[in-house]
Amino acid sequence: MTKVPIRPSVAALPAYQPGARSSGRLFHKLSSNESPYPPLPGVMAAVADSAADINRYPSMMADELAGAIARLHDLEPEQVAVGAGSVAVLGHLLAAVAGPGDRVAYPWRSFEAYPILTGVTGAEAVTVPLGPGGRLDLPALAGALDERTRAAVICTPNNPTGPAVRQDEFDAFMAAAPDDLLVVLDEAYVEFVTDPEAVDGIGSLAKYPNLVVARSFSKAYGLAGLRVGYALGRPRLISAVRAVTVPFSVSAMAEKAAITSLQLQDELRERVAGLVERRSFAFGALQAQGWQPPEPQGNFVWLDLGADAMPFAEACRRAGVLVRPFPNEGVRVSIGERAGVEQFLATASTWV
């Protein structure tokens, strides 16, 4: 046995539970909030071209991609930090502001990486329960802040429950939060949002100097396997993120794929519209069956099943569908291929 001591905060970290994967048998995989579509047109060719240079290091900070993102959002390049997925960028953000003795606050249940990323910094997690309908309770989150709280993380739409934070809710939270608190708006699913009252993260950057917005290429853009995400904020905060980012963490292939994808906004919107339509179909079908799911604004739906979460997931698996159960809480189901969604709905109809 090795006698090398492990930091207690690391030894106590919860394990990240990925969505189930098929092993041998053919399943509809609705467990990981992935896009059911291949990359956008031209992306595979761009990746193949860049593969010829994999003997060379990529750009240290993916500066070409940062510039393309800045142009898309009408920002300056120094307001953009790129990383290996939005979860990595979020980890860099927390590492830049929090450490032992500090606190990081977020609603719960939310994205399961938050406790892990907080624990890695050595900070203490402070959580507040969700409100009715799977919505984030931002007044409760504001009430949980104290002088030791260095960051608050807000996931909108919330993964795994689905509702989006509304602009008035967010503005009220920011008015109550101290100016020296880092507020991270995690918008990994923002492309799927149709709620007209939803918070405008990028539009809020100019108003709130302590705000950073995190986004991903893994969901709507369909680049989950390449791991690309980014953060947007004031240059001083973004500079701190870059300072703790692992150099060369975004591969040249991932950077080229993301740059090419950004140039295909019309095609992206068309795909997103199709998934949103399928999401509405699933939501309406569940309501017709007698379920009362929260309003979905991401590319998934949520069933509050409590103790039945695991049995329901097993029933779906037997029917050929992989979903994401959270024991004693509920089940999240990604909006994937129509056949998989219909098979999930057929199973759900027997559990009302």
N, C-alpha and C positions, 0 to 999 in steps of 0.2 A: 504493500500500500504506500502510495506517495505521501510524504509529510508536508508537501507544499500547501500552505494555507490558502484558502479561497475566501475572498471577501464575503462576509455574511450576507450582504445585500444581493450578491450574485448567486450564492448558494440557495437563497430563498426565492429566486425568480420562478414564476409559473412557466410552464412549457407552452409554447405557441402550438395550437392545434390546427393544422391545415385542413382544408376541405378534403373529404374522402376521395380517393382515386380508385379507378377500376383496376382489378387484378385478374386478368384472364377473361372474365365474362364482359360482354359489351353492355355498358350502362349509358344512360343519359346523365351527364355530369352537370348537376345544378348545385354544386356544393361550394364553389369558389368565386362566384361573381365575375367569372371570365366572360369575355365576348364570345359568342358562338361563331363569329365570322373570322375568316383569315385576315391577315393584315390588309390595309387599304391598297388599292391598285398602285403598283410601282414600288412599294416598300420592299418586297422580297428581292427585286432586282437591285435596289440600292444596297441592301444587306449583302447580297452576293458580291457586288463590286467592292465593297469595303473589306470583305473577307480575304481578298488577295493581299492585304497589308497587315494581317494579324501577327506578323513577326515584329511589328512596330508598336510602340506605345501609343495609346490614344491621347487626345488632348487632356491635359492634367485636370482641368475643371470644366470640360465640355463647353468651351467658350463660344463656339459657333452656334451650338444649340441654345445657349443662354441668350445670345443675340437675337435668334429667331423668335424665342419666347417673348422677349422684351418687345419686339416689333408687333407681335400679335396682340399684346395687351397694352400697347402704347405706353411702355415704361422704358427706363434706361437699363442697359445690361448690368450695371452694378446693383440693380434691384432684384436680380435673379440668381439663385443658387440651384444647381442641378445635382442630383444624386441618384444612387441606385435604387430607385423607387421612392415614392413619397414617404414610406415608413422609414427609410434610411435618412431622408431629409429631416423628418420629425425628430429622429434620434439625435441628429446633429444639433437641431435647435435646442432641445432640452439639455444636451451636454454643454451648450454654450452659456446657459443661464442658471442651471440648477446643480446642486451637489449635496453632500451630506449635511443634514440639518435644515435643508430647504424642503418645500412642499410643491407638488404639482397637482392641480385640481382638474377633475373632469367628471362629466355625468357617467353613470353606469346603470345598465349595460351599454357599452359602446365598443369600439374597435379593440379587440383583445390584445393588440400590441402595446396599448398605452401602459398597462401595469408593468410590462417587461421593460419598455424604454425608460420609464420612470425609475424602476429598480436599478437599472444599469448605472444611472447617474448617482445612485446612493441617496436620492431624495425620497421623501415619504409621499405616498399617494393619498390624496383626499378625494373621496367620491361622494356624489349625491345621487339618489335614485331618480329614475325617469319619472315623468309625470304621466297623466292619463293619455291613452292612445299611443304609447311609445314615444312621446315627444320629450325633448330635452327640457328640463326645468331650470332655466337660466336664472330666475330669481333665487332659487335654492343654491345654485352654483355661486352666485355673487355673495350670498350670505355665508358661504363656506370659506371665503378668502380671508386671510389674515396677513400679518406682517412677515410671516415666513414663506408665504406662497410666492413663488417666482414665476410660475407659468400656469395658464389655464388652457385646456385643449377642448375645442368644440367641434364635433363631427357633424357635418351637414351635407347631404342627408345622413341621418344617423345609421351607421352600420352596427347592429343588424336589423333595427326595427323599421327604418325607412323614412319617417317624416323629416322634412327640412325645417331648419330654423328660419323664422321670418324676420324681415328687416327691423320691424319695430321691437321685436324681442331682443335682437342683437344690440340695437342702439341703446336700449334700456340697460342691458348688461354692461356695455362699455361705459355708460354714464356712472354706473355704480362701482366699476372696477378702478383700482388705483392706476395712475399713469405709468408707474414703473413695473407693471405686471405685463409679461409677455403673453399675448393672446394669440393662439394658433387656431385658425379656421381651417379645418381639414375638409377640403372639397374634392375628395377622390372621385365622387360620383356626380359632380356638378353638371356635367353635360346632359344628364337624364332629367334634370329638374324642370318641371312644368308649372309649379306653383308660382303665380304672378307676384305673390307677396314674399317670396323667398329672399333671403339676404343676398346682396351683391357683394361678394368678398372683395373682388378687385376694385369695384367702385368705392369701397369703404377704406381702401388703403390711404388715400389722401387725407381722410378725415381723422384717422387714428394712427399716430406714429408708433404705437406699441403693438400693432397688428401685423401678423405674418400669415399669408395664405399658402396652403400646401395643396398641390395638385399632382395628378398621376397620368401616365400614358398607359397604364395597365388595363383600364376598364373600357371606356368608350373607344379608345384608339386601338385596342386589341394587341398591345405589346407586352402583356404580362410576363412572357418568357424572357424578355430582354432587360427588364428592370430599369425603368427610367421614371423619375419624378422630379418635382421642382418646388422651390419656395419663392414667394414674392414678398417684398417688404422694403423698409427703408434701408439705404446702403449700409448704415452702421450695423444693423442686425444681420443683414445678409453677409457682410464681411466676417462677422463672428461665425456664421454657419460655414463659410468657406474655410475658415481657419481650422476647424475640427473635422472637416471632410477628408476621408481617405483619398489621397491623390490617385488619379487614374481609375476611379471607381466605376465610371460609366464607360463601357467599351465603345470602340469606334463604330462597331455595327449598330449598337443601341443608339448612339448619337445620330448616325445617318438615318436610321429608321424613324426616329422621332422628328428630325428635320423634314424628311419627306412627308411624313404624316401631317405635319402642320400646314403643308401646302395644299392639303386635300380637304378643306373645310366643308365644301359642298357635299362631297361623298360621305364625310363623317356625319353631317347632319341628317343625311338620308338614312344611314344605318341606325342612328340613334332614334329617329322617328319611328322606324320599324320596331325597334325594341320597346319603345314607349307604348306603341299601339298594342304590342303583345302583353306588356305589363298591365295595361288597362283591361285587356281581355281576361287575364288571370285574376285581377282584383275583382272585377265584376262577377266572374264565375264563382269565386270564393264567397262573395256576399250573397249570391243567389243560393248557394248551398247552405247558408246559415252561419258562416264564419263572420267575425267582426275584426278583420285585420287592420292594422294602422295604415294610414294613407301612404302608399309607396311613392317615393321620389327618386330612388336609385334604380339599379337594374336587378331588383330582388323584391320579394314579398316576405312578410314575417307572420308566423302563426304562434300565438301565445298558448302553448300547450302544457306548460308546467311539467308535472311528473310524467306526462305522456310523450315528452319530446323524443326520448330514445326509442320507445316502441313505435312511434309514428315513423321515425327515420328508418327503422328496420323494415317496416311495412313497405315504405317507398323502395328500399333496396331490393326487396323480394319482387317488386313490380318492375325493377330495372331502372330505377331512378336514384341517383345519389344526391342527398340534400345535406345541409349543415345543421346538425342538432346542437343545442346548448343545454346540457343536462339540467333538468328541473326548471327550465325557463321556456324555451321555445325552439322553433325551427325556422331557419332562413333558407329560402329557395330562390336560386338565381333564375333570371329570365333567359333561357337558352333557346335551343331549337324548339320549334312549335310542337313537335311530336313528344319531346320530353316534358314540356309544360302541360300538355294534355294528359299525359300519363300521370303526372303528379296530381292534377286536378281530379282524375278518376279515383286515385287513392284517397285524396282529401274528402271526397264525397262520402266515403264510408266511415269517416271519423267525426262527423259533425256532432 
